[in-house]
């Protein structure tokens, strides 16, 4: 999730002060974070806050904070590092955007989707200009922006970006995930026919790619049945949920599928009851 600035920029670590305990020698995540804190302080003292090596150390420390669940500390450190990167590399430099992306992920992880959306907006603009709309990193930024918009309740904006991301993505598996996100955004504004259309396409693709009894296929099959229920189409809901339930029973040796099958049975019973078929619903229990 969080990108290493060392890998992205190719910066060497030569010339950095050597702390008593290197970041990789700590026995616990907290000790490793403490070692990275010392590295950052020593590097800043030796080279100044706006040196490339200090920026790298700041990014590494923020990433460690994020990995060990210190979310607010990660956000604060990424923000400080981003300010330095803007001064050193420039506002729309690729290295600056690496840190900006890390900040966006941290804001999402901290439950702050509106602030994350503002960062993804900037990243999308930069990547669209630098890489073009169909580049993998551009599509990724657009999809994260769509997800943040949806979480903020900006459903129309989310739909627009999900639709564009589906068009621009060149990876079939990625398009499946984007269509699922798009279906959720459609459902949030009551566009249930569009919701089911997207899920039917994903289900057909996963059947071809993975088979009807694979967990990922069954998850979409179940979701489609629930979408028909939500759309007020009980006959299609029953047909879809029954087929998903049977496939789940056939693969119930997998514990995850077994748990999913219990949910399918519950939802199938609910769909049958909605049609007045109470005896059939009761027979499932």
LINFENJO-V419752 format. One record per backbone hydrogen bond with DSSP energy under -1.0 kcal/mol. CO is the residue of the C=O (numbers start at 1). NH is the residue of the N-H. E is the energy in kcal/mol with one decimal. If there is no record, write none. Layout:
co: <CO CO>
nh: <NH NH>
e: <E E>
This chain:
co: <4 5 6 13 22 28 29 30 31 32 33 34 35 36 37 38 39 40 41 42 43 44 48 51 52 53 54 55 56 57 58 59 60 61 62 63 64 65 66 69 70 71 72 73 74 75 76 77 78 79 80 81 82 83 84 85 85 93 94 95 96 97 98 99 100 101 102 103 104 105 106 107 108 112 113 114 115 116 117 118 119 120 121 122 123 124 125 126 127 127 135 136 137 138 139 140 141 142 143 144 145 146 147 148 149 150 153 154 155 156 157 158 159 160 161 162 163 164 165 171 172 173 174 175 176 177 178 179 180 181 182 183 184 186 186 187 190 191 192 193 194 195 196 197 198 199 200 201 202 203 204 205 206 206 211 214 215 216 217 218 219 220 221 222 223 224 225 226 227 228 229 233 234 235 236 237 238 239 240 241 242 243 244 245 246 249 251 254 255 256 257 258 259 260 261 262 263 264 265 266 267 268 269 270 272 273 276 277 278 279 281 282>
nh: <8 9 10 16 25 32 33 34 35 36 37 38 39 40 41 42 43 44 45 46 47 48 51 55 56 57 58 59 60 61 62 63 64 65 66 67 68 70 69 71 74 75 76 77 78 79 80 81 82 83 84 85 86 87 88 89 90 97 98 99 100 101 102 103 104 105 106 107 108 109 110 112 111 116 117 118 119 120 121 122 123 124 125 126 127 128 129 130 131 132 139 140 141 142 143 144 145 146 147 148 149 150 151 152 154 153 155 158 159 160 161 162 163 164 165 166 167 168 169 175 176 177 178 179 180 181 182 183 184 185 186 187 188 189 191 190 192 195 196 197 198 199 200 201 202 203 204 205 206 207 208 209 210 211 214 218 219 220 221 222 223 224 225 226 227 228 229 230 231 233 232 237 238 239 240 241 242 243 244 245 246 247 248 249 250 252 254 258 259 260 261 262 263 264 265 266 267 268 269 270 271 272 273 274 277 276 278 281 282 283 284 285>
e: <-1.9 -2.9 -1.9 -1.6 -2.0 -2.3 -2.4 -2.3 -2.1 -2.1 -2.2 -2.1 -2.3 -2.4 -2.5 -2.7 -2.5 -2.7 -2.2 -2.0 -2.8 -1.9 -1.2 -2.2 -2.3 -2.2 -2.5 -2.3 -2.4 -2.2 -2.4 -2.3 -2.0 -2.5 -2.3 -2.3 -1.8 -2.6 -1.2 -1.7 -2.2 -2.5 -2.5 -2.3 -2.8 -2.4 -2.0 -2.5 -2.7 -2.1 -1.8 -2.5 -2.5 -1.6 -2.3 -3.2 -1.2 -2.3 -1.4 -1.4 -2.4 -2.6 -1.9 -2.3 -2.3 -2.4 -2.1 -2.5 -2.2 -2.6 -1.4 -2.5 -1.9 -2.1 -2.6 -1.5 -1.4 -2.7 -2.4 -1.3 -2.3 -3.0 -2.1 -2.4 -2.9 -2.7 -1.8 -2.6 -3.2 -1.2 -2.5 -2.4 -2.0 -2.3 -2.5 -2.2 -2.2 -2.4 -2.2 -2.4 -2.7 -2.4 -2.2 -1.6 -2.7 -1.1 -1.5 -2.2 -2.8 -2.2 -2.1 -2.8 -2.8 -1.8 -2.5 -2.4 -1.7 -2.2 -2.3 -2.4 -1.7 -1.6 -2.4 -2.7 -1.9 -2.2 -2.6 -2.6 -1.9 -1.9 -2.6 -2.3 -1.6 -1.2 -2.6 -1.5 -1.5 -1.9 -2.6 -1.9 -2.0 -2.0 -2.5 -1.8 -2.1 -2.7 -2.3 -2.1 -2.6 -2.3 -1.8 -2.3 -3.3 -1.2 -1.0 -2.7 -2.4 -1.2 -2.5 -2.8 -2.0 -2.6 -2.0 -2.2 -2.1 -2.2 -1.8 -2.5 -2.0 -2.8 -1.5 -2.0 -2.8 -2.4 -2.4 -2.9 -2.6 -1.9 -2.3 -2.6 -2.4 -2.0 -2.4 -2.5 -1.8 -1.2 -1.7 -2.5 -1.9 -2.1 -2.7 -1.4 -1.3 -2.4 -2.6 -2.0 -2.5 -2.8 -2.4 -2.0 -2.3 -2.4 -2.4 -2.0 -2.6 -1.8 -1.2 -2.0 -2.7 -1.7 -1.3 -1.8>
